[in-house]
Amino acid sequence: MELKGFGLLEGEQRMAPAFSLASGKGKTVKLWDYKQRNSLVIYFIKGDETSFLQQLQTEYPNYRRNETELLVIAAQTPETVASLTENLNLTYPLLADPDYLTHTKYMQLFEPQFQPTQTKDKTVALFIADHYGSVYRYAASHLVGNLPEQSEILNFLEFLGNLCNP
């Protein structure tokens, strides 16, 4: 699957919806924590994709080199997210969204009629935003394995960095 998109290149700009979610490290993480500091790669997952979470841990230094923060938002309770963070020794923020409310807000960026009941059908998604919070690319699927490859995401982040820092 390829990244789809909108943003200045398509003549339409969409801002990342604000959120405030519990992290696996016991803190509250807000979108505002990253505005004007880092580009963001935001994944939405069910939470039971442990091999995917481990793969992202391996890729995390590549995101940081691109001045990008990786956020993974799981449809799990704060307790489950804390357990996953500890058991997998994750250093990137893993956040809890047990009611799919944040997930739904992001899905509505490109499917305005999207309803919370549909979120369980599309359990995984990816969004890439610049350091101002403008979402440029997204992908959604039923399976985490169908999301774009890390190389495609990292290539786009490099392009986005050049676009934002000419």
Secondary structure, 3 states (H helix, E strand, C coil): CCCEECEHHHCECEECCCCEEEECCCCEEEHHHCCCCCEEEEEEECCCCHHHHHHHHHHHHHHHHCCEEEEEEECCCHHHHHHHHHHHCCCCCEEECCCCHHHHHHHCCCCCCCCHHHHCCCCEEEEEECCCCEEEEEEEECCHHHCCCHHHHHHHHHHHHHHHCC
